[in-house]
């Protein structure tokens, strides 16, 4: 496992191209898209205490972005240009490299 929340889950048979195929913000709005990617997914997996929450012992990969995703500021569109850092597997990463934090 690489530490990702969805490690070990089956992948779609064909690569998904573009956010619109997996990210419903364009049709349902950003707040609903965020719920779909977090708490709704945790409920589908029947693990609401493990996924879809930020808490001790819960699994989460977090994005630190410029802007306010629920407000629809466009930070979740594009190809990651608004992403500052990713917290993945308990480590801060920037452009795929682990960043040491003091």
Secondary structure, 3 states (H helix, E strand, C coil): CCCCCCCCCCCCCCCCCCHHHCCCHHHHCHHHHHHHHCHHHHHHCCCCCCCCCCCCCCCCCEEEECCCHHHCCCCCCCCCCCEEEEEECCEEEECCEEECCC
